[in-house]
Amino acid sequence: MQMPQGNPLLLSYTLQELLARDTVQVELIPEKKGLFLKHVEYEVSSQRFKSSVYRRYNDFVVFHEMLLHKFPYRMVPALPPKRVLGADREFIEGRRRALKRFINLVARHPPFSEDTILKLFLSFSGSDVQNKLKEAAQCVGDEFMNCKLATRAKDFLPSDIQTQFAVSRELIRNVYNSFYKLRDRAERIASRAIDNAADLLIFGKELSALGSDTTPLPSWAALHLSTWGSLKQALKGLSVEFALLADKAAQQGKQEENDVVEKLNLFLDLLQSYKDLCERHEKGVLHKHQRTLHKDGLMKRQAVSNREPESVEQLESRILEQENMIQTMELRNYFSLYCLHQETQLIHAYLPLTSHILGAFVNSQIQGHKEMGKVWDDLKPKLSCLFAGPHNALTPPRSPQDGVCPH
């Protein structure tokens, strides 16, 4: 951990420093057919370790379990759900993106980034990576047992730590709810751009189909033979511009998915891991041991009243053992608050990501509308031949406001 002089509870990270720790790519490898069913593999490439390894979803599961085992008081991001029966391409791609977000959050987390199991997961190329991860995590205790400051955590905590914890938790809950709604809107905006691309492409194809129509003109329309022929020729050529418009709209939608929606999802994954950590802290084992001590005290009083000296001695030994365990649990509770305080600081270090997301959204809109506007401008002069009247005079249609009767 990066510890400035003074209180080791305080961290001093910037968003740039966290993002610079590593960038991990997770790419899908074509499915391989096993004896009974297919499985998906991923190529996981770390910029920091200059490594490229192959991992299956179950490898991620074991890695996740070992992180929770070793760092129960830290923000461990959740994994995407297991594969459901009949999973389609959309599900597989969504899970790949989620695994990429997961491993990048882990690789940039200060304690995780310096731990052996992360290096193993990102660089070990053997076939038994799961056993290696279990050995590395289980041969030593969790963070509480390996941190020199663990038993002194209470000394560094502010006196109003419980109040701070409640306020921080409420703030993060509100931020999460707002960003969840923002992510949904951003998904809809990106989806509309992609739908718009499909509609523009079909629009152009229909114009082209109309321009390619070979149905002969009826005799009463023979006077307009040249007009219809010119019109068809012009319509046929417009499909190129509409295809280009569709391509620009699709590019904008994809860019917003990658630069806006994915960054929002990354931030939401981080906030969710903080919420999960708060729940783990509140469901600690301290209250369980206190109830056990109370129960043993009742049993002791009952044994004394029944005059059973051997039972009393046995109970006293059990109570003493239980009291030692409770003392350890109390130390763990303070260490949990110590870690929670540091994790809250990491959340705030990630908050400037908001400006990155908004900047990407604005830039995408500006660039997308600019490029599509240029194509529309290039398209407009090509419509002139559609309005050619007698003697090739340009007679663009007028609106009803120009005095033309709609009937």
C-alpha distance (Angstrom), angle and dihedral (degrees) to the residues before:
residue distance angle dihedral
M1 . . .
Q2 3.77 . .
M3 3.80 103.5 .
P4 3.79 120.7 -174.7
Q5 3.76 116.6 -150.5
G6 3.78 111.3 -81.2
N7 3.76 121.9 26.9
P8 3.85 109.7 25.6
L9 3.79 87.8 -155.4
L10 3.80 90.2 75.9
L11 3.80 120.7 83.0
S12 3.78 128.2 -165.1
Y13 3.79 110.4 -157.6
T14 3.77 129.0 145.2
L15 3.78 123.6 -153.3
Q16 3.81 89.8 -112.6
E17 3.83 91.1 54.8
L18 3.79 92.0 50.1
L19 3.81 93.9 47.4
A20 3.81 91.1 46.7
R21 3.83 92.7 59.3
D22 3.78 91.7 83.3
T23 3.79 145.3 -33.3
V24 3.79 114.9 -145.6
Q25 3.80 123.8 -166.5
V26 3.81 121.3 -154.7
E27 3.79 113.7 -165.3
L28 3.77 128.3 179.9
I29 3.81 119.1 -115.0
P30 3.84 116.7 -154.4
E31 3.78 113.3 -90.5
K32 3.79 118.6 -90.2
K33 3.75 120.2 -147.2
G34 3.78 114.1 -128.3
L35 3.79 129.3 -169.3
F36 3.80 93.8 -79.0
L37 3.79 109.4 8.8
K38 3.77 143.9 0.0
H39 3.77 123.2 -93.4
V40 3.77 132.9 -162.2
E41 3.79 123.6 -128.4
Y42 3.78 128.8 -164.2
E43 3.76 131.4 -152.8
V44 3.81 106.5 -136.1
S45 3.81 113.8 -163.4
S46 3.81 123.4 -173.2
Q47 3.78 120.7 -158.6
R48 3.80 92.0 -162.2
F49 3.81 97.4 51.0
K50 3.82 93.1 32.9
S51 3.79 87.3 -132.4
S52 3.78 138.0 137.0
V53 3.81 120.2 -164.3
Y54 3.78 137.2 165.7
R55 3.78 119.2 -117.9
R56 3.78 136.8 177.8
Y57 3.78 125.6 -148.5
N58 3.82 91.5 -102.6
D59 3.82 89.0 57.9
F60 3.79 88.1 58.1
V61 3.82 89.2 49.1
V62 3.82 93.3 54.7
F63 3.80 91.0 44.2
H64 3.82 89.5 51.8
E65 3.81 91.6 49.5
M66 3.81 92.0 50.4
L67 3.81 90.9 49.8
L68 3.80 90.3 54.0
H69 3.80 90.1 45.9
K70 3.79 93.2 51.5
F71 3.83 99.6 33.6
P72 3.83 107.3 31.4
Y73 3.83 91.0 153.1
R74 3.81 97.0 52.6
M75 3.80 135.5 80.0
V76 3.79 104.8 -89.0
P77 3.84 108.1 -179.3
A78 3.78 116.8 -129.6
L79 3.79 122.1 -109.7
P80 3.82 121.9 -122.3
P81 3.83 114.1 -101.4
K82 3.77 122.8 -81.4
R83 3.76 119.8 -93.8
V84 3.76 113.4 -75.7
L85 3.77 124.3 -144.2
G86 3.78 110.9 -78.9
A87 3.80 94.7 10.9
D88 3.78 111.0 -172.2
R89 3.80 132.2 -147.4
E90 3.80 91.8 -91.4
F91 3.82 91.7 56.2
I92 3.81 92.6 46.8
E93 3.81 92.7 48.8
G94 3.80 91.1 46.7
R95 3.79 90.5 52.1
R96 3.81 91.9 48.1
R97 3.79 89.9 54.4
A98 3.81 91.0 47.4
L99 3.82 92.0 50.3
K100 3.80 89.4 50.4
R101 3.81 91.0 52.2
F102 3.80 90.6 47.0
I103 3.80 96.7 51.6
N104 3.81 93.3 44.1
L105 3.80 92.4 52.2
V106 3.81 89.2 49.3
A107 3.82 94.3 45.3
R108 3.82 90.5 52.4
H109 3.81 96.6 45.0
P110 3.84 107.9 106.1
P111 3.86 101.1 -131.2
F112 3.81 94.0 36.1
S113 3.80 93.8 48.6
E114 3.82 91.5 59.5
D115 3.79 95.9 45.6
T116 3.79 126.9 106.1
I117 3.79 96.2 -128.3
L118 3.81 92.5 60.2
K119 3.79 91.5 52.2
L120 3.80 89.7 47.8
F121 3.78 92.7 50.6
L122 3.80 93.8 48.1
S123 3.79 100.1 40.0
F124 3.84 111.6 21.2
S125 3.80 107.7 105.8
G126 3.82 99.7 -176.2
S127 3.78 123.7 111.9
D128 3.83 96.6 -116.5
V129 3.80 99.0 60.8
Q130 3.81 91.6 139.2
N131 3.80 93.2 59.8
K132 3.80 90.8 45.0
L133 3.79 90.4 53.6
K134 3.81 92.3 49.0
E135 3.78 92.3 48.9
A136 3.80 92.7 48.9
A137 3.80 93.5 48.8
Q138 3.79 101.4 38.7
C139 3.80 99.2 44.2
V140 3.81 88.2 70.3
G141 3.77 130.4 39.1
D142 3.76 127.9 -109.7
E143 3.80 125.9 -75.5
F144 3.82 92.9 -83.0
M145 3.81 91.1 60.7
N146 3.80 93.6 47.3
C147 3.81 101.7 41.3
K148 3.80 113.9 95.0
L149 3.79 91.2 -152.2
A150 3.81 96.0 48.6
T151 3.81 96.7 101.4
R152 3.82 90.9 45.7
A153 3.81 96.6 47.5
K154 3.81 91.7 111.8
D155 3.82 90.6 60.8
F156 3.82 91.7 62.4
L157 3.80 98.5 44.4
P158 3.81 120.4 99.2
S159 3.77 115.2 -112.8
D160 3.80 91.8 -115.5
I161 3.81 94.4 49.8
Q162 3.81 93.2 130.8
T163 3.82 91.2 54.1
Q164 3.80 91.0 46.7
F165 3.79 89.9 49.1
A166 3.82 92.1 52.6
V167 3.83 92.9 47.4
S168 3.81 93.2 46.6
R169 3.76 92.0 48.4
E170 3.81 91.8 51.6
L171 3.81 91.6 48.1
I172 3.81 93.4 50.2
R173 3.79 90.1 47.3
N174 3.81 90.5 54.5
V175 3.81 92.5 45.7
Y176 3.80 90.4 49.3
N177 3.81 93.1 51.0
S178 3.81 92.3 50.0
F179 3.79 94.5 46.5
Y180 3.79 90.4 46.8
K181 3.82 88.8 59.4
L182 3.81 91.6 44.0
R183 3.81 90.2 52.7
D184 3.81 90.7 51.7
R185 3.81 91.7 51.2
A186 3.81 91.7 46.4
E187 3.82 90.0 51.4
R188 3.81 90.2 51.8
I189 3.81 92.0 48.8
A190 3.82 92.1 49.9
S191 3.80 90.9 45.0
R192 3.81 91.3 51.3
A193 3.81 90.5 52.8
I194 3.81 90.1 53.1
D195 3.83 91.4 45.7
N196 3.80 88.7 48.4
A197 3.81 88.8 54.0
A198 3.80 91.1 54.1
D199 3.82 91.9 47.7
L200 3.81 92.9 49.1
L201 3.79 90.9 50.0
I202 3.80 92.2 51.1
F203 3.82 90.0 44.8
G204 3.80 90.0 55.7
K205 3.79 92.9 45.3
E206 3.79 91.4 52.4
L207 3.81 90.6 51.3
S208 3.79 88.8 49.7
A209 3.81 91.2 48.5
L210 3.79 89.8 51.2
G211 3.79 90.6 49.6
S212 3.82 90.3 50.5
D213 3.81 94.6 50.6
T214 3.81 110.7 131.6
T215 3.80 98.6 -170.0
P216 3.85 107.8 131.6
L217 3.80 119.1 -117.6
P218 3.82 116.5 -108.7
S219 3.80 116.4 -111.8
W220 3.79 94.5 -106.2
A221 3.83 89.4 58.4
A222 3.82 95.0 49.8
L223 3.80 91.1 106.0
H224 3.78 88.3 65.4
L225 3.79 95.6 48.1
S226 3.81 94.5 113.7
T227 3.80 92.4 45.2
W228 3.80 93.1 52.8
G229 3.78 92.1 45.8
S230 3.81 92.4 51.3
L231 3.76 90.3 45.8
K232 3.80 92.7 51.3
Q233 3.79 92.0 48.9
A234 3.80 91.1 51.9
L235 3.80 93.5 46.6
K236 3.80 92.1 50.4
G237 3.80 91.6 56.1
L238 3.80 95.0 50.4
S239 3.82 93.0 71.9
V240 3.81 89.6 77.1
E241 3.81 92.5 60.5
F242 3.80 92.9 44.1
A243 3.80 90.2 50.2
L244 3.80 88.1 52.7
L245 3.81 90.6 48.7
A246 3.80 89.4 50.5
D247 3.79 90.6 50.8
K248 3.82 91.9 50.7
A249 3.81 91.8 49.0
A250 3.82 91.7 48.5
Q251 3.81 90.9 49.5
Q252 3.79 90.6 51.8
G253 3.81 91.6 49.6
K254 3.80 92.9 49.2
Q255 3.79 91.9 46.1
E256 3.79 91.1 52.4
E257 3.81 90.2 48.8
N258 3.81 91.4 53.2
D259 3.81 101.8 35.6
V260 3.79 102.3 32.5
V261 3.81 112.2 19.5
E262 3.81 94.6 40.7
K263 3.81 92.9 48.7
L264 3.80 89.5 49.2
N265 3.80 89.6 49.9
L266 3.81 90.2 49.5
F267 3.79 91.2 53.1
L268 3.81 91.2 45.3
D269 3.82 90.6 51.4
L270 3.80 89.1 53.0
L271 3.82 93.1 47.9
Q272 3.81 90.7 47.3
S273 3.81 90.4 52.6
Y274 3.83 88.1 54.1
K275 3.81 90.7 51.2
D276 3.82 89.9 49.0
L277 3.81 90.0 50.0
C278 3.80 91.1 52.8
E279 3.80 89.7 52.9
R280 3.80 91.9 49.4
H281 3.80 89.6 50.9
E282 3.80 92.8 51.6
K283 3.79 92.0 47.1
G284 3.82 92.1 54.1
V285 3.80 121.9 143.3
L286 3.81 96.0 -113.8
H287 3.81 94.7 94.5
K288 3.81 90.2 47.0
H289 3.82 92.0 57.9
Q290 3.79 91.7 45.1
R291 3.79 89.8 55.7
T292 3.80 90.0 48.4
L293 3.83 91.1 51.4
H294 3.79 90.6 50.4
K295 3.79 90.4 49.7
D296 3.82 92.1 49.9
G297 3.82 89.8 49.2
L298 3.77 90.0 55.5
M299 3.80 90.6 48.5
K300 3.83 90.1 50.5
R301 3.78 93.1 52.7
Q302 3.77 89.6 47.3
A303 3.83 91.0 51.1
V304 3.84 91.6 49.2
S305 3.77 91.3 50.8
N306 3.82 89.4 50.4
R307 3.84 90.6 47.7
E308 3.78 97.1 -124.6
P309 3.87 103.8 150.7
E310 3.81 95.6 179.5
S311 3.76 90.9 51.7
V312 3.79 90.1 48.3
E313 3.82 91.4 53.4
Q314 3.77 91.3 48.3
L315 3.77 91.2 48.9
E316 3.81 92.5 47.6
S317 3.81 89.0 53.7
R318 3.78 91.1 49.0
I319 3.79 92.1 47.3
L320 3.82 91.6 49.8
E321 3.79 90.0 50.6
Q322 3.77 89.9 47.0
E323 3.81 91.9 49.8
N324 3.81 90.3 53.4
M325 3.79 89.6 50.9
I326 3.80 90.8 48.9
Q327 3.80 90.5 51.0
T328 3.80 88.8 53.6
M329 3.80 90.1 47.4
E330 3.80 90.3 51.9
L331 3.80 89.8 53.0
R332 3.78 89.0 48.6
N333 3.79 89.9 50.3
Y334 3.81 91.2 55.5
F335 3.79 90.6 45.2
S336 3.80 88.6 51.2
L337 3.82 89.2 54.5
Y338 3.81 89.2 46.3
C339 3.81 91.1 54.9
L340 3.79 92.0 41.9
H341 3.80 89.6 55.2
Q342 3.82 90.1 53.0
E343 3.81 92.6 45.8
T344 3.80 89.1 53.1
Q345 3.80 88.3 55.8
L346 3.81 89.7 52.1
I347 3.81 90.1 52.8
H348 3.79 89.3 54.7
A349 3.82 90.2 47.4
Y350 3.82 87.1 58.8
L351 3.82 94.5 48.8
P352 3.87 93.7 90.1
L353 3.81 85.2 66.8
T354 3.81 83.2 83.9
S355 3.80 91.2 72.1
H356 3.82 90.4 48.9
I357 3.80 90.1 52.8
L358 3.80 94.8 47.2
G359 3.80 90.9 45.2
A360 3.80 91.1 52.3
F361 3.81 90.5 48.8
V362 3.81 94.3 49.7
N363 3.82 92.9 44.9
S364 3.79 91.2 49.3
Q365 3.81 91.7 51.6
I366 3.81 93.0 46.4
Q367 3.80 94.2 46.6
G368 3.80 94.0 42.5
H369 3.81 95.5 49.8
K370 3.81 91.2 42.7
E371 3.80 93.5 53.6
M372 3.79 94.3 43.0
G373 3.81 90.8 45.6
K374 3.80 89.6 56.6
V375 3.81 91.6 52.3
W376 3.82 90.8 48.7
D377 3.82 89.5 50.0
D378 3.82 90.5 50.6
L379 3.79 90.0 48.3
K380 3.80 96.9 52.0
P381 3.87 97.8 72.2
K382 3.81 89.7 51.4
L383 3.78 89.6 62.9
S384 3.82 92.3 65.5
C385 3.78 92.7 87.7
L386 3.78 89.1 56.1
F387 3.79 89.3 64.2
A388 3.83 97.5 46.1
G389 3.80 109.3 135.2
P390 3.83 131.1 -178.2
H391 3.79 114.4 -28.0
N392 3.83 88.6 12.0
A393 3.81 92.1 -74.2
L394 3.77 113.9 160.2
T395 3.80 107.8 -114.9
P396 3.79 110.2 168.9
P397 3.81 114.7 -166.0
R398 3.77 117.7 -94.2
S399 3.77 127.4 -139.1
P400 3.82 123.4 -119.4
Q401 3.82 87.6 -101.7
D402 3.83 87.8 67.0
G403 3.77 89.6 67.2
V404 3.79 99.2 -94.8
C405 3.77 112.4 139.4
P406 3.79 110.2 -126.2
H407 3.80 88.7 -141.0
